Amino acid sequence: MISSIKSHPPHNKTVLLRVDFNISLNKKHQIADDFRIQRTLPTIKKLLKDHNKIIILAHLGRPKGVDPKFSLKPVREKLQSYLPNYHVVLYDSTEKIRNHEWKKNDILMLENLRFFPGEQAKDPEFAQELASLAKVYINDAFGNCHRSDTSMVGIVKLLPSYAGLLLVQEIVMLDYVMRHPQHPVLAIMGGAKVSTKIDLLSKLMEIADTLLVGGGLANTFFAAEGYPIGSSFYERDEKTHAQKLLHLSETNKTELVLPTDVIIGSINDPDGDDLVVKPSEIARGEKRAILDIGPETQAEWGNRIAQAKTIIWNGPVGYTEHPSFARGTDFIYYSITQNTHAVSVVGGGETLAAISKKEYLDHITHISTGGGAMLEYIEKGTLPGVEALISSRY
């Protein structure tokens, strides 16, 4: 079991708080969605209430060395807006943090961890450098727990270590839908690639009664069934895996359901001529691509969502970057929010981006801050960052 700040709250300590502030940025590298910052606030506020000094550790994006575009400055400003009674200070070195003269309402933040070569190198010296700044380590970065970065697995060997409130909530909810779900269990998988979700889909077929597959993911299944799919994206090398999963669904308890109708159109001309067709009716040589589920599929899937007692959703089912092809994803979202008797767990970066500004978010039982972490936890039942906390014997 993981020890958490709920059962072992630190008092009057200097704590290293690892959070997931790897938030969405727009083309100008400005914050597009601060959902992950908001979800970490309960842990931060509890630590402050218990008179702890907080040093925040986080990364942002995939910079190659120090890159101003990926500075945590806008994150610091956003966090400051949520904590107006505190002074959030961003430092670009551990030395500056070590020499900081603490005032009563200070919160410190170290610049993007990926600016430091030791973070992704699993460097024990970097772990020691970070650990020397505090007396306690707290991991509240569920969205990064599937990685074995130094800040995720190295510091726990050097300091008393605990899970934050968000990390505990994520694990509790995912354990529930994996191990003790109410049936019928419905899983909805979208996104682009089968190759990254083969093992996950196989695992879901052990858990779910019904598996709805949409988005670019469905195109590979259509191709496996021999349908011409125009210029739609699909993974040619994964057709065999898709065929095996289709066969598995016939011998397994889980029904794998593909869209019965789709919308074809052009990404380069999203306001152009789009058409609702059956997948089997797409003409060979069609230059348009499958960009959303159709109205018949919406009606069928909506009925299945309404009957479910447990719902797991990851990945949009259309090209949500354009409103014309976001209707299917919107329909799924609102259908889930209308099912008030189901436990619903929703996650994934693209999914969060598609729903983050919508109403009725509080009707979702749990919105996971993890994309890859959520999927890997469902698939494997654990994560490197979680295992590090469990095995910590400091």
N, C-alpha and C positions, 0 to 999 in steps of 0.2 A: 504493500500500500504506500501511496505517496503521502508524506507529511506536508501539510499546507499551513498557511498563515491563519487559517480558520482555527485549527487545533493547536498550533504552535506560533502564536503571534509575537513577533519581536517587539521589544519596547526599548526606547532610548538607544537604538543601535544605528550605526551607519550601514545602510543596505545597498547592495548592487541589485537593481531591478532590471532584469532582461525582459523587454517588451517587444511586441511585433508592431512597429510603426512603418512597415514596408507598405505604405499606402499608395493609392492610385494618384498619378500625376497626369496633368493634361500636356498638350504639346509644348506649352511654355514652361513646363516643369513646375507648375503650380498645383497645389492640392486640389484634386478633383473629388475625393471622397475621404472623409476623416473617421469613418465608421470604426476602424481599429483603435484609433486614439480614444474615442468615446468608450469603447468596451473595456479599456484598461483603467479608466478613472476610478471605479470602485476599489481596486487594489491600491492605487496611489492614495486615495483618500483614507483608506483604513490605516495604511502605514503612517500617514501624517497624523491621524488622530491618536495613534499610539506613540507619538513623539519621536519618530525615527527620522534620520537624515537620509534622503534618497539620492542615489546616483543612478541615472537611467542609462541603460545600454540598448542600442537598437541599430538596425541597418536599414538602408533604403536603396532599392534598385540593384543594379549589377555594374557598379563603376569599375573601371580598370585603373586602380590606384586612386589618388586624390582627384576628385572631379567636382568643381563647384556646383554643377547642375544637380548633383546628388547630395548636397549638404543638407543637414537636418535643420537648417535655419527656419524654413517655413513650418516644419513640424514643431519646433520650439515655440514659434509665435502662436500656432494653433493651440498647443497645450497651455500656453500662458493665458489665452482667452478663456479657457475652461477653469483655470485656477487663478482668478484675479487677485486673490489675497496672498499669493506667493510670487516669488521672483525666480523664474526659470532661467538658468545660466547655461549656455552652451560653450564647452571647451573643446579644443582640437587636440589635446594631449592629456595623457594620464598625469604628467608632471604638474600641469596647471591645476588639475583637480586636487592633487595631493597638497598643493600649496594654497588652496582656496581658504580664505578666512570666513568660516561659516557665520551667517546671520540667521536669526530665528526662522524666517520664512523662506529660506533658500531651497531650491531644488536644482541639482546639477544634472547635466546631460553631456555625455561624451559624444563627440562627432561620429558620423557614420562608421560603424565597426569595420565595414569593408574597405575603408581607407587604410586600414592597418593590415599588412601582409600576414600577420600571425593569426587573424581571425579564421580564415578558411584553410589554414595550413595545420590546424590542430596542434598549435605550437604551445608546449608546456610553459615556456618562458613568458609568452603573452598571457596565458592563463594566470600565472603567478603575478604578473604586472597588474592585471585587473583585480585579482583577489586581494592584493595588498592595499587597495583603496578602501576596503570595508570589512565588516565583521560578519555579515550575513549575506547570502545570495538567495534571490527569489526569482524563479522562472515563471513569467506570465505570458510567454511568447509561444502560444500553442501553434500559431501559423508557421513557426520556424522549427518546431520540434522534430520534423522529419529530417533535419540536417544535423550533421555531427560537427558543427563549427565549434571553435574554442569556447566561445561564450555560452554555448549550449551544454557541452559535456565536460569541459576542462575545469571550470571553476568549482563544480560540485565536489571535486576531489580535495579542495583546499579550504572550503568554508562550510559551516552549517547551512544546509540548503533546503528550501521549501518551495512548494507550488503556490502561485498566486490564485486569486479567486476565479479569474477567467479560465485559467488552465484547468482547474478542478471542474468547473462547470462544463467545459468542452468534453472532458473525459467521461464525466457522469452521463451526459446526454448520449454520446456515441456508444458507450457501453450498454446503455438501455436499448437503443434501437438494434444493436448487434446481438445482444444476449437475451433480452427479456421483452421483445416487442409484442404488442397486441396485433393480432391478425384480423383482417388481411393487411399484409405489409406491401406497400407499393414503392418501388424505386424508379426514379426518373433520371436518366442519364443523357446529357447533351454534350456540347463541345465538339471539337474537331476530330480528334485522333483515337482510333481503336488501339493503336500500338502501345499507348501509355496506360490503357485501362483494361487490358486483357485479363490480368489476374484479378483486378477489382470486379469486373463483370462476372467472372466465374464465382467469386466470393458472394456477390449479391444474389446470385442464383441459388445459393445455399440459404440465404436469409429471407429473400422476398418471395411473395406469392406471384407478383407481377412485376415485370421490368419493362418500362417504356423507354425506347431508344429513339432519340431525335437528333437534330443538328447534323453537322458533318459526319458525326459518328454513324448515323443511320445510312449515309451514302455508301459506305463500305459494305454494309449488309445488303443493300439493294444490288450492288455490283456482284456480291457473292451469290445472289439469287438469279443473276443473269440479266438484270434490267439494264438497258442503256440509260445513263444518267446525265447525258449532255456534257457540259463543261464543269459539272459539279466536282468539288474537291472530294477525293477519296484516297485511301491507301491501298494501292494495287497489291503490295506485298502482304497485306493483312487479310486478303480475301479468304485464305484457308482458315485462319483463326476465326473469322466471322462465321464461316460455314460450320466449324466445330461448335461454336456457341449456339448456333441455330439448332444443330442436332442435339446438343446438351439440353436445350430448353424442351425438346420433345420427350426426352427421357427423364427430365428432372421435374420437380414439383412446380418450378417457376415458368410462367408463360412470358416469353419474350415478344413484345408487341412493337412493330414498326408502324410509321405513319401510313395510313391508307390513302391519303391525298397530300399533295405538297404544292407549294407555290414556287414556280420557276421565274427567274428574272435575271437582270444583269447588275453586278456590283458596280460596274463602270457607269451604268445609267439606271440607278435605283428608282427613278421616277418614270422610267420607260414602261414598255409593254410587258407586264407580268401576267402569269396565267396559272389557274388552278388545274392540276392534272393528277391522275393516278400515276404512281411510280412506273407501272407497267406500260403507260401510254406515252412516255417520253420518247420522242422520235430519235432515231439514230442520226447523229450529226447535229443534234440540237445545240445551239450556241449559248443558250441560257443555262443557268445553274439552279439547283435546288437551294432555296434561300430561307424557307420557312415551312412549317406544317400548315396544312390546309384546314378549312372550316369543318369538314367531316371528321378529321382527326381530333380537332379541338373538342367537338361534341362527345366523341367516344372517350377521349382521355379525361375530359371533365367529369364524365359519369364515373369512371374508375377512381378518380381522385375523391369524389364525393363519398364513395363507399369504403375508402381505406380507413384503417385505424392507426396505422403508422406510415409516415411518408418520408422518404429520403430523396432529396433533389440536388443534383449537381450538374451545372452546365446549361446554357441557353439552347433552345431548339431552333434558332434562326439567326440570321445575320443582324444582330441587335444594334449594330452601329448605325443602321438606318431605320427610322420609325416604320417604314413600309413593311419591313421584315421582322419587326419585333413583336408583332401581334400575338403570335403563338406563345412566345415566352411570357408576355403579359397575361395571356389567358391562363396559362398554367399557374402563374403567381397568384392571381386573384381567385382561382379555383381552390388553391390550397388555403388561402386565408378565409374562404367561406366554409371550409370544413372544420367546424369548431370542436368536433369530438375526436379529432385525430391528433397524435403527437407528430409534429412536423419538424424535420431538421433540414436546413438549407445551407449550402456552402459553395465555395469556389469563387475565385477572383472575378471571373466574367459574370457569374451569377449575381454576385454582390453589386457589381457595376450596373447591372440591368435593373435591379430592384431597389437600390439604395435610396432613391428619392421618392419612393412610392408611399402611398397611404396604407394603413393596416399592417405595417411591419410588426406591430405588437401582437398580431394574430398568428404569427409564426412562433411555434414553441421555442425553437432555438435556431439562431442564425450564426453559423460557425465562422470564425475569423480565419480559418484555415482553408486553403484550396487543396494543394498537394498533401498537406498534413492530414486533413480530414479523410481524404481518399485512402491514404496509406494506412491510417489508423483502422479504418473499416476493413481494409484488405489484410493487414497483419496483426491487428489487435494491440499494437504497441508502436512506439517511436523512439529513436535514439535519445532525444531530450527527455522523454518520460522515463526510459530505462535508467538514464543517468541519475535521475532523482531517486528512483526506487532503490538502486544499488548503492547510493551514497551512504557511507558509514562513518562520515567524519565525526 
